[in-house]
Amino acid sequence: MKKTLIRPTSLAPNSSTPLVSPIIQSNVYVTKDPSTLDKIYNGEISGYTYAREKHPNSDILAKRINLLENSEFGFITSSGMSAIAAVLFGLCKSGEHVIGGDQLYGRTLRILQDDLPRLGIKTSLVDTTNYRNVLESITKHTKIVIIELISNPTLRISDIIKIAKVCKKNNILLVVDNTFTTPLTMKPLDLGADVVIHSITKLLAGHSDVTLGYFATNQSKIFKPIYDYAVTTGLTPSPFECWLAERGMNTFQIRFQRCQENAEKLALWLQKRPEVINVIYPKLGNHPDIKIFKKIFKGNSCNMVSFELKGNRTSADKFAKNANRISFAPTLGDVGTTLSHPSSSSHRSLSKHKRKKMGITESFFRVSVGLENFDDLKNEFRKGFRDLKK
Ligand SMILES: *Cc1c(COP(=O)(O)O)cnc(C)c1O
C-alpha cells in the first residue's frame, strides 16, 4: 500500500538552508487542513496555495524590488505590459477617464487609444513634459494619470513632483512607469506617485533572457484590486523566470552605474562627430528639459542616448551594417549595447509627419548603452561612421 502512494512527503526538515534561492516549480501547495488553508487565504498566516496567486520565487523577486522602490506592496507579473494592463483595468471602470503621456511606451499607448475606450473608459494623451497640459485635461471623471519620466526615444523629461501635486489636489491616482529611470535614479512612490510599474525585462533583469513586470504601491486599498485583476486573469509569472531575474538583480546597481557612465561618455563623444547632427542625453546642457532634470534627477540619469545622423535611411542602413558588433535589436537594458531605429520599429505605426514632429527622422537612432569597455564601444561607433556623410 505504502509503495503506491505518490508524493507522500516533500523536502525533509533541514538544519541548513541554500545560499541561493531554490527554484520552486510546484504550482500547488499542500496544507494540513481546511482551517489552515482558510487562514492562509485570509492573510492571517503566511503560506502559498496555488502558483497563479503567487509563489516563493515571485515573492522573493518582489521583495527585492520593494526594497529599491521603498514600496510595501509589490507584485510580479508575466511582463511589463501585463503589469500596466493590471493597473489600468484593475482600477478603472466604465465612465472614468485616464490621462497618459503622448510619448508612452507603444503598447501602453495602444491600451489607452484602443482598449480602454472600447470598455467605455475615455482617455486623453498629452505632452506631460509641461505639467499644465495634465492640469488642463482633468475632468471630473479623471481617475488615473500615467506617465514615464524619460520618454522613448526622444528622452524628454516629465516633472513628477509637479504632476504628483496636481494629482493629489484633484484626487487622482498617479501611476509611474519607472522602467527607463529605474529606482536608482527615481523612487516615484517617495515623490508622490500612488503606483510604480516596471518592465523587469529591461534593466532590472538586465540580460535579455526574461520577460517580467512589477507593480507596487504603499496603499493596500489600491493594491487589492490590481492584484485581484492580475491573479484572476492569470498575468502571473513562472518561477524560473523570477529566479533568473533575481540573479540578474544581484548586479543591477553596479550595471546601471557603469551603463550611465558609458552613456554620458558616448553622448559627449557623439556631439563632436561631424557625421552627427543631434545628440539627446538628459545630462547635456542643450537638453530641452535640462531645468527639470537638474531639479529632480539629482545627478543620476539613464543609459539611453539618442542621436541623428546626417543623411537619410541610406545613412542609417550603412551605420547599422558597419557597426555590426553593436546588436541592432529593438530592446533596452541589456548588458551589451543595443541599437534601435524607431522609425522602422517602435514608431513605425505613426505617420511620417507625426514622427517628424517628434524629431524621429529616418536617420534617428536610440542607443541602450551597455557595460563594454568604452574605448571598444567608441571604436565600433567609429567603424559605423565609415563612409558616412559629414
Ligand atoms: C519594454 C517596456 C514596457 C513593456 O514591458 P514588457 O516586459 O516588454 O512587456 C513598458 N514600458 C516601458 C517604458 C518599456 O520600455
The ligand as an SDF file (V2000), in Angstrom:
LIG
                    3D

 15 15  0  0  0  0  0  0  0  0999 V2000
    9.5130   47.4150  -22.5560 C   0  0  0  0  0  0  0  0  0  0  0  0
    8.6950   48.3950  -21.8560 C   0  0  0  0  0  0  0  0  0  0  0  0
    7.4140   48.0770  -21.4050 C   0  0  0  0  0  0  0  0  0  0  0  0
    6.8000   46.7210  -21.6540 C   0  0  0  0  0  0  0  0  0  0  0  0
    7.4740   45.7190  -20.9730 O   0  0  0  0  0  0  0  0  0  0  0  0
    7.4650   44.1850  -21.4510 P   0  0  0  0  0  0  0  0  0  0  0  0
    8.2000   43.4930  -20.3650 O   0  0  0  0  0  0  0  0  0  0  0  0
    8.1640   44.1420  -22.7800 O   0  0  0  0  0  0  0  0  0  0  0  0
    6.0550   43.7670  -21.5650 O   0  0  0  0  0  0  0  0  0  0  0  0
    6.6850   49.0510  -20.7440 C   0  0  0  0  0  0  0  0  0  0  0  0
    7.1960   50.2790  -20.5210 N   0  0  0  0  0  0  0  0  0  0  0  0
    8.4350   50.6300  -20.9380 C   0  0  0  0  0  0  0  0  0  0  0  0
    8.9270   52.0060  -20.6730 C   0  0  0  0  0  0  0  0  0  0  0  0
    9.2220   49.7010  -21.6250 C   0  0  0  0  0  0  0  0  0  0  0  0
   10.4400   50.0490  -22.0400 O   0  0  0  0  0  0  0  0  0  0  0  0
  1  2  1  0
  2  3  1  0
  2 14  2  0
  3  4  1  0
  3 10  2  0
  4  5  1  0
  5  6  1  0
  6  7  2  0
  6  8  1  0
  6  9  1  0
 10 11  1  0
 11 12  2  0
 12 13  1  0
 12 14  1  0
 14 15  1  0
M  END
$$$$
